Amino acid sequence: MDTIQFRDFIFRHNPHSIDVSTPKAVSLHFCPGFGDVSQGLGDRAREVRLAGTFWGNTYTQALSQILDFQRSTAGGVAGMLFLPGITPFMARLRNFAFAADGDGRLIAYTMEFVEAMA
């Protein structure tokens, strides 16, 4: 799948930047005579950051894409996140920010998702 989708929202134009990270849980313990000793505790939830632009012929067309996205993500419910080259997984939207410059036909956005592990 080359198109990015979250829940029922399909991105008309894929973001220009997709960052996926899988943080590891690590615990540090101090052991007298040895110093700090680390212990791997396993994978934490994947984190995804998307950056792109919603655009249209008018400000209203660009804004309608943002409103559609906000409607489809209302309530904070987890949903399937589809990304190119990655098996789809359940995720939650953690942050969504946007800013319009000039006449508003281009609205840059960033959004962050976190994997819903349970």
N, C-alpha and C positions, 0 to 999 in steps of 0.2 A: 504494500500500500504506500503510495507516494503522497497521498493527501493526509494532512494532519486533521484529527478530529478529537473532540472531547465531548463526551455524552452525545447529544444529538447535534452539536454545533460542528459544522464542517468549515474549515478555513478556506475561503475563496482563493486566497493567495498565501502560500506557506510563509512562515516567518523567515527572516533572513539569517537568524541565528537560533540554533537549538543546542543547548548545553545539558547533558545528562551526567549526573554524578551518582556514585554509590558509596556513600560514606561508610567507614568501618568503625565499629565500637571498640575502643581500646581502653583498658584500665591500667593505670600506673600505680605500682605499690613500692614503697620504700622497704628495702631489706638491708638491715645493718650489715656492713662489710661488703655489700654488693652494690649499693646505691639503688637507683630506680630500676625496677623490673616491669616490663610491659606484658600484658596478657590480652590476646585477641578475643573479643567477645562475639564476633560475627558481623554480618552485614546489617546496616541500618536501612531505612526506607530510601529508595531512589528519589532523587530530586531532579526536577526538570525546569529549566528556565528558557522561555521563548521570548524573542524580541523581533518585532516586525512592524508592519504598517497596514492599517486599514485605510483604504482610499476609495474615492468615488468621484464622479463628475461634479458633484456639489458637496458642500458640507453636510447637508441632510443625508445624502447617500452614505457617506463615510460614517456619520454618527449612527445611522440605522444598523450598521454592522456591529458596533459596540453595544447598542441596546439589545440586539439579538443575542450576542454573547452573554450579556448580563442576565437576560431572561433564562437562558439555557443553563446557567450555573447558579441560579438562585437557590437558596436553602443550604448551600454547602454540602450537598449530598455527593458522595463519591460516584465516579463514573469511569467508564473505560476511556483510556487515553491511547490514541493511535499515533505512532510516530514512525517515520520511514526507517526501515532496517531493524526495528525493535519489536519483539512480541508485545502486543497490546497488554496493558495492565491497569488495574484499578488505581485511581488517583483522586486526590482532592485539590481544588484550587486553593492555594495559600495566599496569593497576592496578585492583584491586577491593577496596573497603573497605565494611564495614557495621557498624552499631551498633544494638542494641535498647535501648529504654527501657521503663520500666514493666513490664507483664506480658509483654512480648516479642511481642505479636501484631502490632505494627508494627515492622518492621526497615528503617531507612533505609539506603540504599546510595549509593555513588558508584562509577562505573567509567569508565576512560579507555581509549580505543582509538586506535591509530595505523594509518594506511593501510599496507598491505603493498605496497610499490611494486615489488618484484622477488622 
